[in-house]
Amino acid sequence: MEPVVTSGNLFLLMPLLAFPNSAEMALSIRASALVFEDSKSKELLERIQCIAPSELNALIIGETGTGKELVARHIHELSPRRGGPFLAVNCCALSETLIESELFGHEKGAFTGATTAKQGWFEAASGGTIFLDEIGDLPLSMQVKLLRVLQEREVVRVGSHRAVPIDVRLIAATNIKLEEAIIAGRFREDLYYRLNVAALHLLPLRQRGGDILPLARHFLKVYGQRLGCPDTRISPAAKQTLLAHAWPGNIRELENVIHHALLVARDRAITPADLHLSQLPGPAKAADADADEEAFEKLGRMFQALCEQEHPDLYARVEQALLQAAYKHTGRNQLATARLLGLSRHVVRAKLIQRRLLASGETEAEKYPPASPPVAVIPPILAPEAIPRQKVYKEPVFSEAAQECWGF
C-alpha cells in the first residue's frame, strides 16, 4: 500500500524536505570554516597571531565573502579580550538617521520614539571587541564622530552632554579601496590612518586554491550531518570543477554550492552536474601582472586536481602537454621553443624527438619552405614640383683685356 501524503502530515515532513535557513545556524557553520591550508593563508595566519595579542586597531581588507568577520572573530579569540563580548555591526545595514544612536546610544526623549534610554554598540562592547563591517560606507558626518571616539576613548549619547568612557578594541573591514575613497572625498584621511594601524589583506578564494577543497570538505561534513547524508563524497571530476572555478562569491559561494549539491546529489556522490556554479564574471584585473598571477593560480588548481586523481604517469603527461603547447605557439620553431621554456635548444630537440613531435632526421630547413626571392623596390615617380631644383652655374664672361692678361 502506498503512503498517502495529506495536508495534515505534509507539515510534519517539511523539516525533512527543507533545510532550516536560520542566521544562527549559518553563522555557526561559517564561523568554524576558518581554513589556512594554502601557503598564502598560512602567512596570513602568522600575521594574525602577531596582531591579536595587542590592543591595536585593525583594518581587514578583502572582497565580499572572503571571511573578514571570521578573521575578526579569530583575532578576538586570540586576544586578552576573549572573555569579553564580540559585537559585529554592518554599517550598510544602519540607516543614516539612526546610525549615531545605534553606535553611541541615546537618552530618553532624545528623538521621537526614544521612550527609554539605550546604550549603543560601543558601550555594549566595552571590555571586548567591536567589529565595524563595510566601514567605507559610513557617512562622512559619522566618520568625524567615530574619529573622536577613537581618540578620546569615550562616547556621548544622543540627547546627552555627558561623556561615557569605553574600553573597546575596534576592528574594521572594507571591500573597497579606501585610498581611492579618500581621493574622491568619500572617506576621511585622518580616520583612515587611525584605523590602518594593523592592516590585513584577505586574498580572494581564486588566489588561494589550496583552501578550496579543505573548505569544501568542511561544508560537506557539516551540512551532510545536518541533512542526514554524512557519507556523501565529492567525485574526482567534481573536485576538478571546484578547483577550476573562479569563485566570484568566494567562501560564501562555495558554501552555497556544497549545500545545494548535497540536496540534489544521488548515490552519495557529488558530480559536476550537481554543482550549481555562478556564471558571473570574476573581478576585472587591474594589470597584466595580476592576470599572470591569476593564470598561474588556475594552473596550480588544475595540477592539484590531477594529483587528486593519482595518475601514474602524471609528470610525463604534463611535460608533453606543455612542450606541445609551446612548440605550437612558436610555429614549430625549436629555438623559440627553447627560449620560451628556458631550456637549451639541444634539450628541446631531444624532448621533441622523445615525445614524437619531431622526426629524428628532421631539420629546421625541412619544415619551412625556401624564402621567396627579393622583390626589387622601384622608387615612386615624383611630381615635377616635388623634384628639388638644382642651381645652374653659367660660365663667366671675361673681357678681351682680361683674357689677354691671364693668358686665356
ROLO-238331 format. One record per residue (C-alpha): residue number from 1; residue in one letter; chain; x, y, z. Coordinates in steps of 0.2 Angstrom, whole numbers, plus 2048, in hexadecimal, padded with zeros to 3 digits. Layout:
{r NUM, 'A', 'A', {X, Y, Z}};
...
// end
This chain:
{r 1, 'M', 'A', {800, 800, 800}};
{r 2, 'E', 'A', {807, 811, 7FB}};
{r 3, 'P', 'A', {809, 81E, 809}};
{r 4, 'V', 'A', {7FD, 82D, 807}};
{r 5, 'V', 'A', {803, 83E, 80A}};
{r 6, 'T', 'A', {7F5, 84A, 80F}};
{r 7, 'S', 'A', {7F6, 85C, 814}};
{r 8, 'G', 'A', {7F6, 857, 826}};
{r 9, 'N', 'A', {806, 84C, 826}};
{r 10, 'L', 'A', {80E, 857, 819}};
{r 11, 'F', 'A', {812, 863, 826}};
{r 12, 'L', 'A', {81B, 856, 830}};
{r 13, 'L', 'A', {826, 851, 821}};
{r 14, 'M', 'A', {82B, 863, 81E}};
{r 15, 'P', 'A', {83B, 862, 82A}};
{r 16, 'L', 'A', {841, 853, 820}};
{r 17, 'L', 'A', {83E, 85B, 80F}};
{r 18, 'A', 'A', {845, 86C, 812}};
{r 19, 'F', 'A', {855, 872, 81B}};
{r 20, 'P', 'A', {852, 87E, 828}};
{r 21, 'N', 'A', {858, 88F, 823}};
{r 22, 'S', 'A', {85C, 898, 833}};
{r 23, 'A', 'A', {869, 8A5, 835}};
{r 24, 'E', 'A', {870, 89D, 845}};
{r 25, 'M', 'A', {873, 88D, 83C}};
{r 26, 'A', 'A', {87B, 894, 82D}};
{r 27, 'L', 'A', {886, 89F, 839}};
{r 28, 'S', 'A', {88B, 890, 843}};
{r 29, 'I', 'A', {890, 886, 833}};
{r 30, 'R', 'A', {899, 894, 82B}};
{r 31, 'A', 'A', {8A2, 899, 83C}};
{r 32, 'S', 'A', {8AB, 888, 83C}};
{r 33, 'A', 'A', {8B0, 889, 82A}};
{r 34, 'L', 'A', {8C0, 892, 82D}};
{r 35, 'V', 'A', {8CD, 888, 823}};
{r 36, 'F', 'A', {8DF, 88C, 820}};
{r 37, 'E', 'A', {8E5, 87E, 815}};
{r 38, 'D', 'A', {8EC, 889, 807}};
{r 39, 'S', 'A', {8FD, 890, 809}};
{r 40, 'K', 'A', {8F7, 8A2, 807}};
{r 41, 'S', 'A', {8EA, 89E, 814}};
{r 42, 'K', 'A', {8F7, 898, 820}};
{r 43, 'E', 'A', {900, 8A8, 81E}};
{r 44, 'L', 'A', {8F0, 8B1, 823}};
{r 45, 'L', 'A', {8EE, 8A6, 832}};
{r 46, 'E', 'A', {900, 8AB, 838}};
{r 47, 'R', 'A', {8FC, 8BD, 836}};
{r 48, 'I', 'A', {8EB, 8BB, 840}};
{r 49, 'Q', 'A', {8F4, 8B2, 84E}};
{r 50, 'C', 'A', {900, 8C1, 84F}};
{r 51, 'I', 'A', {8F2, 8CE, 84F}};
{r 52, 'A', 'A', {8E6, 8C6, 85A}};
{r 53, 'P', 'A', {8EE, 8C7, 86B}};
{r 54, 'S', 'A', {8F0, 8DA, 86A}};
{r 55, 'E', 'A', {8E3, 8E8, 86C}};
{r 56, 'L', 'A', {8E6, 8EF, 85B}};
{r 57, 'N', 'A', {8D7, 8F4, 84F}};
{r 58, 'A', 'A', {8D7, 8E9, 840}};
{r 59, 'L', 'A', {8D0, 8EB, 82E}};
{r 60, 'I', 'A', {8CC, 8DC, 824}};
{r 61, 'I', 'A', {8CB, 8DE, 812}};
{r 62, 'G', 'A', {8C3, 8D2, 806}};
{r 63, 'E', 'A', {8B6, 8CE, 7F9}};
{r 64, 'T', 'A', {8A4, 8C9, 7FF}};
{r 65, 'G', 'A', {8A3, 8B7, 805}};
{r 66, 'T', 'A', {8B6, 8B5, 809}};
{r 67, 'G', 'A', {8B3, 8B3, 81C}};
{r 68, 'K', 'A', {8B7, 8C4, 823}};
{r 69, 'E', 'A', {8AB, 8C1, 832}};
{r 70, 'L', 'A', {8B3, 8B0, 835}};
{r 71, 'V', 'A', {8C4, 8B8, 836}};
{r 72, 'A', 'A', {8BE, 8C5, 842}};
{r 73, 'R', 'A', {8B6, 8B8, 84D}};
{r 74, 'H', 'A', {8C6, 8AE, 84D}};
{r 75, 'I', 'A', {8D0, 8BE, 852}};
{r 76, 'H', 'A', {8C4, 8C0, 860}};
{r 77, 'E', 'A', {8C6, 8AE, 866}};
{r 78, 'L', 'A', {8D9, 8AF, 866}};
{r 79, 'S', 'A', {8D9, 8C0, 86F}};
{r 80, 'P', 'A', {8D9, 8C3, 882}};
{r 81, 'R', 'A', {8C7, 8CA, 87F}};
{r 82, 'R', 'A', {8C0, 8B8, 87B}};
{r 83, 'G', 'A', {8B6, 8B8, 88B}};
{r 84, 'G', 'A', {8AD, 8C8, 886}};
{r 85, 'P', 'A', {89F, 8CA, 878}};
{r 86, 'F', 'A', {8A2, 8CA, 866}};
{r 87, 'L', 'A', {895, 8D5, 85D}};
{r 88, 'A', 'A', {894, 8D6, 84A}};
{r 89, 'V', 'A', {88C, 8E5, 842}};
{r 90, 'N', 'A', {888, 8E7, 82F}};
{r 91, 'C', 'A', {889, 8F9, 82B}};
{r 92, 'C', 'A', {87F, 8F7, 81B}};
{r 93, 'A', 'A', {871, 8F0, 825}};
{r 94, 'L', 'A', {86F, 8FF, 830}};
{r 95, 'S', 'A', {864, 90E, 82A}};
{r 96, 'E', 'A', {86D, 91F, 829}};
{r 97, 'T', 'A', {860, 927, 835}};
{r 98, 'L', 'A', {862, 919, 843}};
{r 99, 'I', 'A', {874, 914, 841}};
{r 100, 'E', 'A', {87B, 920, 84E}};
{r 101, 'S', 'A', {86E, 91A, 85B}};
{r 102, 'E', 'A', {872, 908, 856}};
{r 103, 'L', 'A', {885, 90A, 858}};
{r 104, 'F', 'A', {886, 916, 867}};
{r 105, 'G', 'A', {875, 914, 86F}};
{r 106, 'H', 'A', {867, 921, 874}};
{r 107, 'E', 'A', {85E, 928, 883}};
{r 108, 'K', 'A', {84C, 927, 886}};
{r 109, 'G', 'A', {842, 934, 87C}};
{r 110, 'A', 'A', {851, 938, 871}};
{r 111, 'F', 'A', {846, 936, 861}};
{r 112, 'T', 'A', {835, 930, 85D}};
{r 113, 'G', 'A', {833, 91E, 862}};
{r 114, 'A', 'A', {841, 91E, 86F}};
{r 115, 'T', 'A', {836, 919, 87E}};
{r 116, 'T', 'A', {845, 912, 888}};
{r 117, 'A', 'A', {857, 915, 889}};
{r 118, 'K', 'A', {862, 908, 87F}};
{r 119, 'Q', 'A', {874, 905, 87E}};
{r 120, 'G', 'A', {87D, 904, 86E}};
{r 121, 'W', 'A', {888, 8F6, 866}};
{r 122, 'F', 'A', {898, 8FE, 86C}};
{r 123, 'E', 'A', {891, 8FE, 87E}};
{r 124, 'A', 'A', {88B, 8EC, 87C}};
{r 125, 'A', 'A', {89C, 8E6, 876}};
{r 126, 'S', 'A', {8A5, 8EE, 884}};
{r 127, 'G', 'A', {8B3, 8E1, 88A}};
{r 128, 'G', 'A', {8B2, 8D8, 87A}};
{r 129, 'T', 'A', {8B3, 8DC, 867}};
{r 130, 'I', 'A', {8A8, 8E5, 85B}};
{r 131, 'F', 'A', {8A9, 8E0, 849}};
{r 132, 'L', 'A', {8A3, 8EE, 83C}};
{r 133, 'D', 'A', {8A0, 8E5, 82B}};
{r 134, 'E', 'A', {89F, 8F0, 81B}};
{r 135, 'I', 'A', {8A7, 8FF, 824}};
{r 136, 'G', 'A', {8A9, 907, 813}};
{r 137, 'D', 'A', {897, 90A, 812}};
{r 138, 'L', 'A', {896, 914, 822}};
{r 139, 'P', 'A', {88F, 925, 81F}};
{r 140, 'L', 'A', {89C, 933, 820}};
{r 141, 'S', 'A', {892, 93B, 82F}};
{r 142, 'M', 'A', {894, 92B, 839}};
{r 143, 'Q', 'A', {8A7, 929, 834}};
{r 144, 'V', 'A', {8AA, 939, 83D}};
{r 145, 'K', 'A', {8A2, 933, 84D}};
{r 146, 'L', 'A', {8AA, 922, 84C}};
{r 147, 'L', 'A', {8BB, 92A, 84B}};
{r 148, 'R', 'A', {8B7, 933, 85B}};
{r 149, 'V', 'A', {8B2, 923, 863}};
{r 150, 'L', 'A', {8C2, 91B, 85F}};
{r 151, 'Q', 'A', {8CC, 929, 864}};
{r 152, 'E', 'A', {8C4, 92D, 875}};
{r 153, 'R', 'A', {8BE, 91B, 879}};
{r 154, 'E', 'A', {8AD, 921, 87E}};
{r 155, 'V', 'A', {89C, 923, 876}};
{r 156, 'V', 'A', {88E, 930, 878}};
{r 157, 'R', 'A', {87C, 92A, 877}};
{r 158, 'V', 'A', {870, 933, 86C}};
{r 159, 'G', 'A', {866, 93F, 877}};
{r 160, 'S', 'A', {874, 940, 884}};
{r 161, 'H', 'A', {883, 94A, 888}};
{r 162, 'R', 'A', {88C, 93E, 893}};
{r 163, 'A', 'A', {89A, 934, 88D}};
{r 164, 'V', 'A', {89A, 921, 890}};
{r 165, 'P', 'A', {8AB, 919, 891}};
{r 166, 'I', 'A', {8AD, 909, 887}};
{r 167, 'D', 'A', {8BA, 8FB, 886}};
{r 168, 'V', 'A', {8B8, 8F3, 875}};
{r 169, 'R', 'A', {8C3, 8ED, 867}};
{r 170, 'L', 'A', {8BE, 8F1, 856}};
{r 171, 'I', 'A', {8C0, 8E6, 847}};
{r 172, 'A', 'A', {8B9, 8ED, 836}};
{r 173, 'A', 'A', {8B7, 8E5, 825}};
{r 174, 'T', 'A', {8B4, 8EB, 814}};
{r 175, 'N', 'A', {8B3, 8E4, 802}};
{r 176, 'I', 'A', {8B7, 8F5, 7F9}};
{r 177, 'K', 'A', {8C8, 8FE, 7F7}};
{r 178, 'L', 'A', {8C7, 90B, 805}};
{r 179, 'E', 'A', {8D6, 914, 7FD}};
{r 180, 'E', 'A', {8CB, 917, 7ED}};
{r 181, 'A', 'A', {8BC, 91C, 7F9}};
{r 182, 'I', 'A', {8C8, 929, 801}};
{r 183, 'I', 'A', {8CC, 931, 7F0}};
{r 184, 'A', 'A', {8BA, 931, 7EB}};
{r 185, 'G', 'A', {8B6, 93A, 7FC}};
{r 186, 'R', 'A', {8AB, 92C, 802}};
{r 187, 'F', 'A', {8B6, 927, 811}};
{r 188, 'R', 'A', {8C0, 931, 81D}};
{r 189, 'E', 'A', {8D3, 92F, 81C}};
{r 190, 'D', 'A', {8D6, 931, 82F}};
{r 191, 'L', 'A', {8C9, 924, 833}};
{r 192, 'Y', 'A', {8D2, 918, 826}};
{r 193, 'Y', 'A', {8E3, 91A, 82F}};
{r 194, 'R', 'A', {8DA, 917, 840}};
{r 195, 'L', 'A', {8D3, 907, 83A}};
{r 196, 'N', 'A', {8E1, 901, 82F}};
{r 197, 'V', 'A', {8ED, 8FD, 83E}};
{r 198, 'A', 'A', {8ED, 8EB, 83A}};
{r 199, 'A', 'A', {8E7, 8E6, 828}};
{r 200, 'L', 'A', {8E2, 8D5, 823}};
{r 201, 'H', 'A', {8DF, 8D1, 810}};
{r 202, 'L', 'A', {8D4, 8C2, 80D}};
{r 203, 'L', 'A', {8D7, 8BA, 7FC}};
{r 204, 'P', 'A', {8C8, 8B4, 7F2}};
{r 205, 'L', 'A', {8C5, 8A1, 7F1}};
{r 206, 'R', 'A', {8CB, 8A0, 7DF}};
{r 207, 'Q', 'A', {8DD, 8A6, 7E5}};
{r 208, 'R', 'A', {8DE, 899, 7F3}};
{r 209, 'G', 'A', {8D9, 889, 7EA}};
{r 210, 'G', 'A', {8E0, 87E, 7F8}};
{r 211, 'D', 'A', {8D2, 883, 803}};
{r 212, 'I', 'A', {8C4, 87E, 7F7}};
{r 213, 'L', 'A', {8C3, 86C, 7FA}};
{r 214, 'P', 'A', {8C6, 86D, 80D}};
{r 215, 'L', 'A', {8B7, 879, 80E}};
{r 216, 'A', 'A', {8AD, 86F, 803}};
{r 217, 'R', 'A', {8B0, 85F, 80E}};
{r 218, 'H', 'A', {8AB, 86A, 81D}};
{r 219, 'F', 'A', {89B, 86F, 816}};
{r 220, 'L', 'A', {898, 85E, 810}};
{r 221, 'K', 'A', {89A, 857, 821}};
{r 222, 'V', 'A', {890, 864, 82A}};
{r 223, 'Y', 'A', {881, 864, 81E}};
{r 224, 'G', 'A', {882, 852, 81B}};
{r 225, 'Q', 'A', {87F, 84E, 82D}};
{r 226, 'R', 'A', {871, 85A, 82E}};
{r 227, 'L', 'A', {868, 853, 81F}};
{r 228, 'G', 'A', {86B, 841, 824}};
{r 229, 'C', 'A', {877, 83D, 816}};
{r 230, 'P', 'A', {888, 83D, 81F}};
{r 231, 'D', 'A', {890, 830, 814}};
{r 232, 'T', 'A', {88E, 83A, 804}};
{r 233, 'R', 'A', {89F, 83D, 7FB}};
{r 234, 'I', 'A', {8A5, 849, 7ED}};
{r 235, 'S', 'A', {8A9, 840, 7DD}};
{r 236, 'P', 'A', {8BB, 843, 7D5}};
{r 237, 'A', 'A', {8B2, 84C, 7C6}};
{r 238, 'A', 'A', {8A8, 857, 7D2}};
{r 239, 'K', 'A', {8B9, 85B, 7DB}};
{r 240, 'Q', 'A', {8C0, 861, 7CB}};
{r 241, 'T', 'A', {8B1, 86C, 7C7}};
{r 242, 'L', 'A', {8B2, 874, 7D8}};
{r 243, 'L', 'A', {8C5, 878, 7D6}};
{r 244, 'A', 'A', {8C2, 87F, 7C5}};
{r 245, 'H', 'A', {8B4, 88B, 7CA}};
{r 246, 'A', 'A', {8B8, 89D, 7CC}};
{r 247, 'W', 'A', {8AD, 89F, 7DC}};
{r 248, 'P', 'A', {8A7, 8B1, 7DA}};
{r 249, 'G', 'A', {89D, 8AF, 7EA}};
{r 250, 'N', 'A', {8AC, 8A7, 7F3}};
{r 251, 'I', 'A', {8A9, 89D, 803}};
{r 252, 'R', 'A', {896, 8A1, 804}};
{r 253, 'E', 'A', {894, 89B, 7F2}};
{r 254, 'L', 'A', {89D, 88B, 7F6}};
{r 255, 'E', 'A', {892, 887, 805}};
{r 256, 'N', 'A', {882, 88A, 7FB}};
{r 257, 'V', 'A', {889, 87F, 7ED}};
{r 258, 'I', 'A', {88D, 870, 7F9}};
{r 259, 'H', 'A', {87C, 872, 802}};
{r 260, 'H', 'A', {872, 872, 7F1}};
{r 261, 'A', 'A', {87D, 863, 7EB}};
{r 262, 'L', 'A', {878, 859, 7FA}};
{r 263, 'L', 'A', {866, 85C, 7F7}};
{r 264, 'V', 'A', {866, 856, 7E5}};
{r 265, 'A', 'A', {874, 849, 7E5}};
{r 266, 'R', 'A', {870, 836, 7E2}};
{r 267, 'D', 'A', {879, 826, 7E7}};
{r 268, 'R', 'A', {883, 830, 7F5}};
{r 269, 'A', 'A', {88E, 838, 7E9}};
{r 270, 'I', 'A', {88F, 84A, 7E3}};
{r 271, 'T', 'A', {892, 84B, 7D0}};
{r 272, 'P', 'A', {896, 85B, 7C5}};
{r 273, 'A', 'A', {883, 85B, 7C0}};
{r 274, 'D', 'A', {87F, 85E, 7D3}};
{r 275, 'L', 'A', {889, 86D, 7D4}};
{r 276, 'H', 'A', {87F, 87D, 7D1}};
{r 277, 'L', 'A', {88D, 889, 7CD}};
{r 278, 'S', 'A', {88B, 89B, 7CA}};
{r 279, 'Q', 'A', {88D, 8A2, 7B9}};
{r 280, 'L', 'A', {891, 8B3, 7BE}};
{r 281, 'P', 'A', {8A2, 8B9, 7B8}};
{r 282, 'G', 'A', {8B0, 8BB, 7C5}};
{r 283, 'P', 'A', {8B7, 8CD, 7C9}};
{r 284, 'A', 'A', {8C0, 8D5, 7BB}};
{r 285, 'K', 'A', {8D3, 8D5, 7BD}};
{r 286, 'A', 'A', {8DC, 8E6, 7BF}};
{r 287, 'A', 'A', {8EC, 8E1, 7B7}};
{r 288, 'D', 'A', {8F4, 8D3, 7AD}};
{r 289, 'A', 'A', {8FE, 8CE, 7BC}};
{r 290, 'D', 'A', {8EE, 8C9, 7C5}};
{r 291, 'A', 'A', {8E8, 8C0, 7B5}};
{r 292, 'D', 'A', {8F8, 8B6, 7B5}};
{r 293, 'E', 'A', {8F6, 8B2, 7C7}};
{r 294, 'E', 'A', {8E4, 8AD, 7C4}};
{r 295, 'A', 'A', {8E9, 8A1, 7B6}};
{r 296, 'F', 'A', {8F6, 899, 7C1}};
{r 297, 'E', 'A', {8EA, 897, 7CF}};
{r 298, 'K', 'A', {8DE, 88E, 7C3}};
{r 299, 'L', 'A', {8EC, 883, 7BD}};
{r 300, 'G', 'A', {8F0, 87F, 7CF}};
{r 301, 'R', 'A', {8DE, 87A, 7D2}};
{r 302, 'M', 'A', {8DE, 86F, 7C2}};
{r 303, 'F', 'A', {8EE, 866, 7C8}};
{r 304, 'Q', 'A', {8E7, 863, 7D9}};
{r 305, 'A', 'A', {8D7, 85C, 7D1}};
{r 306, 'L', 'A', {8E2, 850, 7C7}};
{r 307, 'C', 'A', {8EC, 84B, 7D7}};
{r 308, 'E', 'A', {8DB, 847, 7DF}};
{r 309, 'Q', 'A', {8D8, 83A, 7D1}};
{r 310, 'E', 'A', {8E9, 832, 7D4}};
{r 311, 'H', 'A', {8EE, 82F, 7C2}};
{r 312, 'P', 'A', {8FD, 823, 7C1}};
{r 313, 'D', 'A', {906, 82D, 7B3}};
{r 314, 'L', 'A', {901, 83E, 7B8}};
{r 315, 'Y', 'A', {912, 847, 7B5}};
{r 316, 'A', 'A', {914, 840, 7A4}};
{r 317, 'R', 'A', {903, 845, 79F}};
{r 318, 'V', 'A', {905, 857, 7A6}};
{r 319, 'E', 'A', {916, 858, 79D}};
{r 320, 'Q', 'A', {90F, 853, 78D}};
{r 321, 'A', 'A', {900, 85F, 78E}};
{r 322, 'L', 'A', {90B, 86D, 792}};
{r 323, 'L', 'A', {918, 869, 785}};
{r 324, 'Q', 'A', {90B, 867, 777}};
{r 325, 'A', 'A', {902, 877, 77C}};
{r 326, 'A', 'A', {913, 881, 77B}};
{r 327, 'Y', 'A', {918, 879, 76B}};
{r 328, 'K', 'A', {908, 87D, 763}};
{r 329, 'H', 'A', {908, 88F, 76A}};
{r 330, 'T', 'A', {919, 892, 762}};
{r 331, 'G', 'A', {914, 88C, 751}};
{r 332, 'R', 'A', {91E, 87C, 753}};
{r 333, 'N', 'A', {92E, 885, 756}};
{r 334, 'Q', 'A', {93B, 87C, 761}};
{r 335, 'L', 'A', {945, 88B, 766}};
{r 336, 'A', 'A', {936, 896, 76A}};
{r 337, 'T', 'A', {92F, 887, 774}};
{r 338, 'A', 'A', {93F, 885, 77E}};
{r 339, 'R', 'A', {93F, 898, 782}};
{r 340, 'L', 'A', {92C, 897, 787}};
{r 341, 'L', 'A', {92F, 888, 793}};
{r 342, 'G', 'A', {940, 88E, 799}};
{r 343, 'L', 'A', {949, 87F, 793}};
{r 344, 'S', 'A', {957, 87C, 786}};
{r 345, 'R', 'A', {954, 878, 774}};
{r 346, 'H', 'A', {95C, 867, 776}};
{r 347, 'V', 'A', {951, 862, 784}};
{r 348, 'V', 'A', {941, 868, 77B}};
{r 349, 'R', 'A', {946, 85E, 76C}};
{r 350, 'A', 'A', {949, 84F, 776}};
{r 351, 'K', 'A', {938, 850, 77F}};
{r 352, 'L', 'A', {92F, 854, 76E}};
{r 353, 'I', 'A', {936, 844, 767}};
{r 354, 'Q', 'A', {933, 83A, 777}};
{r 355, 'R', 'A', {921, 840, 777}};
{r 356, 'R', 'A', {91F, 83C, 764}};
{r 357, 'L', 'A', {91C, 84E, 760}};
{r 358, 'L', 'A', {92B, 84F, 754}};
{r 359, 'A', 'A', {933, 842, 749}};
{r 360, 'S', 'A', {945, 83E, 74E}};
{r 361, 'G', 'A', {94C, 842, 73D}};
{r 362, 'E', 'A', {941, 852, 73B}};
{r 363, 'T', 'A', {949, 863, 73A}};
{r 364, 'E', 'A', {943, 875, 73C}};
{r 365, 'A', 'A', {946, 877, 729}};
{r 366, 'E', 'A', {93B, 868, 724}};
{r 367, 'K', 'A', {92C, 870, 72E}};
{r 368, 'Y', 'A', {92C, 880, 725}};
{r 369, 'P', 'A', {92B, 884, 713}};
{r 370, 'P', 'A', {939, 88E, 70B}};
{r 371, 'A', 'A', {937, 8A1, 70C}};
{r 372, 'S', 'A', {930, 8AA, 6FD}};
{r 373, 'P', 'A', {93D, 8B4, 6F2}};
{r 374, 'P', 'A', {93E, 8C6, 6F7}};
{r 375, 'V', 'A', {933, 8D1, 6ED}};
{r 376, 'A', 'A', {93B, 8E1, 6E6}};
{r 377, 'V', 'A', {935, 8F1, 6ED}};
{r 378, 'I', 'A', {931, 8FE, 6E0}};
{r 379, 'P', 'A', {931, 910, 6E7}};
{r 380, 'P', 'A', {921, 919, 6E4}};
{r 381, 'I', 'A', {920, 926, 6D6}};
{r 382, 'L', 'A', {921, 937, 6DD}};
{r 383, 'A', 'A', {917, 946, 6D7}};
{r 384, 'P', 'A', {921, 954, 6CE}};
{r 385, 'E', 'A', {91E, 960, 6DC}};
{r 386, 'A', 'A', {924, 953, 6E9}};
{r 387, 'I', 'A', {935, 951, 6E0}};
{r 388, 'P', 'A', {942, 95D, 6E9}};
{r 389, 'R', 'A', {948, 96A, 6DD}};
{r 390, 'Q', 'A', {95B, 96A, 6DA}};
{r 391, 'K', 'A', {965, 97A, 6D8}};
{r 392, 'V', 'A', {96B, 97D, 6C7}};
{r 393, 'Y', 'A', {97D, 985, 6C5}};
{r 394, 'K', 'A', {981, 98F, 6B6}};
{r 395, 'E', 'A', {992, 991, 6AF}};
{r 396, 'P', 'A', {999, 9A2, 6B3}};
{r 397, 'V', 'A', {99C, 9AE, 6A5}};
{r 398, 'F', 'A', {9AD, 9B7, 6A5}};
{r 399, 'S', 'A', {9B2, 9C6, 69B}};
{r 400, 'E', 'A', {9BF, 9C5, 68D}};
{r 401, 'A', 'A', {9CB, 9CF, 698}};
{r 402, 'A', 'A', {9C9, 9C3, 6A7}};
{r 403, 'Q', 'A', {9CB, 9B4, 69B}};
{r 404, 'E', 'A', {9DB, 9BB, 694}};
{r 405, 'C', 'A', {9E1, 9BF, 6A6}};
{r 406, 'W', 'A', {9DE, 9AE, 6AD}};
{r 407, 'G', 'A', {9E3, 9A5, 69E}};
{r 408, 'F', 'A', {9D2, 99E, 69A}};
// end
